[in-house]
């Protein structure tokens, strides 16, 4: 009996290195929906710790959850204010390459991307490069004139005009088959990024599969979108329909509420919690509250 116990232990010991331990620790997203009465309670601010915060029409066009497509163009106030030239930021871009000296991106988003690439390198995936980032309207228009509507979008209708999106390449292979592309598709959500134009969502996005185009939406939104297999269009429709949801991810709780905005209004915010506000570039704002 002792012999069999020893052999079982030895077998487990020899096979343990080949077991993907990480698979046991994948974040689990638990979503709770609210009924109309509960939504009204949140909207009216029943807690003594809430205070009124004014929401203006302008905020519809600011934030990380803006939808930009053929129906909803970029507004001047939507463009990230911290856009930088990546080639001049040696410390920030040390873990990835840029194809030329004319690649721009929001400094905040570049920092988030760098954090993600550092994590990929620890898993042996390290041949990343940024092939395109932020483009102003003039550059987008020039690209549109050169490439045509089959390969580019008109100025003002591309996510690249925001500063939130970037095209990522591999120095070894095309992203559709490269280990860099596969790693991003599997892991980018952990760092607030999404694959914006997935293969199975072309009917939703209206854009062909682009394994190189990623977009920052922030956490926990990226986690919920990954869990429910939502494109950005579907996620924003989902929030509008549900009005308010809560999500528990790795033991941390988030409450996400959609507020329609007409001209200006005030919403109730709990001063004991952290919160972020983003417009949807259509008709309202999304408030994300967390500890």
N, C-alpha and C positions, 0 to 999 in steps of 0.2 A: 504493500500500500504506500509505504514511504517512497519506494522507488518510483511508482507511478506519479506521485505528487511532485517528486523532483523533476521527472521528465516533463511534466506539464508546465512547471515553472520555467524550465530551460527553454521549452518551445515558445512560451510567452515572451521571454527575455530576448530570444533571437529574432522574433517577428515584430517586436515593439517598434524598432526604428522605421519599419515600413508602413506602420499605421499612420494615417493622416490625423494626428491628434487635433489639429486646428479645426477639423470638421465638427468636432464635438462642441466647439465654442463659437459657432456662427451666431451672430445676434438674432434674436427672435423678436419680431415685431408683433405686439399685441394691440389691436385697435378696438376702441370702444366708441360706439355711436351714442348720440344723445337724442332725446325726443324734443318736441317743440317747447314744452314747458321748461325743460332743463336749459334749452338755448335761450329762452326769454329771461331766465334767472341770471345766466351769464351776461347777457346783453344789458340787463338793467342794473347789474352790479350789486348783488345782494350782500356781498361781504363788506365788513366795516373797513377793510384795508384797501378798498378800491378808490380810485380817483378818476376824474374826467380828463381825457386827453383829446384834444381837438385834432380831427382828421380832415385834411383839405383835399380838394380835387386833385391837386398836384401830386399827392402821394400815390395816386393810382399808377403813376408812371415812374416810380422809383422803387428799387429793391432787387432782390435776387430771384424772384419768382415771375418776372415779367415774361409774358408770352409775346414773341415776335414771330410773325409769319406773314403770308400774303394778305391777311385781313387786318393785322394789327402792327402798324409800323413803329419804328423807334421814335420817341419824342426827345427833344434836346435835353430835357431834365433826366432822361433815362440813362444817359451815358455816364459811365463811372468816371469820377473826378480824379482818380489816382493813377491814370494810365501812364506807364513808363516805357522807355526803350530797354528791352531785356539785355541787349548786348552791352549796355553800360552798367549792368548790375551783376558783376562777376560772382559775388558771394551768393546772390539769390539764385542764379542760373548755373551754379557749379555742378549740379547733378544731371543736367540735361543739355543738349545742344540746341542751337538755333541756326536755321539754314542761312540767314544773312543778317546784316546789321539793321534791318528795317522791320523787326518784329516788336510789336507793342502789345501790352496787356496791362490790366489793372494790377497794381502792386500787391493788393490783398489776394487776388486770385492766383497770381504767380507764386506767392508764398504758400498758398494752399496746395498748389500743384507740386511745388518742390517737396513739401511734406509727404505727399502721396508717392512721389518718385523715390524718395528715401526709403519708404516702406517696401516698394517693389524691389529695390536693390538688395535689401536684406533677404529677399527670396530668390536672388540670382537673376532678376530681370532688370537689365540696366541700359539697354540701347535706345533710349528715348530721345526724340528731338521735337521741337515745336516748329511747325512749318508755316503756321499763320496764327495771328492773334487778333488784336483790335484793329479795325480798319475804319478810317473816317469816311464820310460820304463820298469824297472825291476819289479816294482809292477804290472804294467799292464800285463806284460808277465806271471807273476805268476797267476794273476786272470784268464787270458785266458786259461792257462793250467788246472786250477781247474774247471772253469765253462763251458768251451767249446765254440765253435763258435756261438751256439744258444743264449748265454747269455752274451758274452763278445766279444770285438774286439781285434785284435792283437796289440801288442805294436807299437805305432807310428801312429795308425789309429783311435784312440779314442780321442774325444774332451777333455776327462779328462787329457790328456797329455799336454794340453795347459795352464791350470790354469784359464780358462774362464768359465768352466762349473762345476756344482755341482748337486748332487742328494739330493733332499729335501724330508723329511718324515714328517708324523704327529705322535705325541705320542699317538694319540687316535684311528685312523683308517688307513686303506690303503689309499694312496693318490688318488686313482681313485674315492673314495666315500667321502673322508674327506672334511670338510669345508676348510681346508688349501689348498688342491689341487684345489678346485673350485675357491678359492680366487686368487690363483696364475694364473690359466688359464684366469681369467677375468681381472686381474689388473697388472700382472708382466710387461707388455709392458710400463706402465707409468714410470717405473724405469730403462728402458733400457734392460730388460730381455725378453726372449722369451721361450715358451715351445718348445723345439727343435724337439721333435718327436711326433707331434700331431696324434690323432686317424685317421684323414682323409687324412694324408699325407704319409702313409707307402709306397705307390708306388713311391713317390718322394724321400724320405730319405733312403729307403731300410731298415729301422729299425722299429720294432714293436712299438706300442703305449707305451710311457713311461711318465706317468703323473708326475713323480718325477724329471725328468731330465730338468733343465733349463740352459740357456746359455746367457751370457751377450754379446750383440751386440752394445749397446749404443743407445742413443736417437739422432736423430729422427727415426733411422732405425727400431727400435722396433715398433714405432707407425705406420709407413707405412706398415710394414709387417702385423700388426694386422688389419689395415684398408682393405688391399687387400687380406687377408688370404693367405699370402705367407709363405712357408717354406724357410729356408735360401737359399737353392739351387735355388728356384724360384726367390727370390729377387735379387740374384747376376746375374742371367740370364736376369732379367728385366732391371737392371741397364746397363748391357752390351749392350742390344738391344736399349735402349733409349739414352744412352750415357750421357745425362744430364737431370735432372728433378729439379723442385723446389717444396717444400712442405711448406704449411703454417699451423701451429699447434698452437692453442690458441693465434693467433695473432703474433706469432714469425715465421720468414721466414728462410728457409734452402735451400741451393743449393747443389745438390749432383751430382758429375761428375765422370764418369768412364774413366780412362786413361789406354790404353794398354801399357805395358812396354816391350821394347826390350832392353836388356843390360842396357843402361842408357839413360836418357833424362831429359829435364827440362820442368816444367809446370809453368803456370802463376798463381800467388797468389796475391790477393788484400791485401795490407798491412793495409787497414782500417778495415778489417774484421778478425774474429777468424776463424780458420780452423783446421780440423783434417784429418790425412791421414791414411788409412788402406789398406793393401794389401788384396787380395782375396784368396791367396794361390794357384792361378792358373796362371794368365797371366797379371795381372794389379793391379792398385791401385784405390781406391775410395777416392775422396777428398770431404769433407763436409764443406761448408762455412756457417757461421751464424753471426748475429750481436753480 
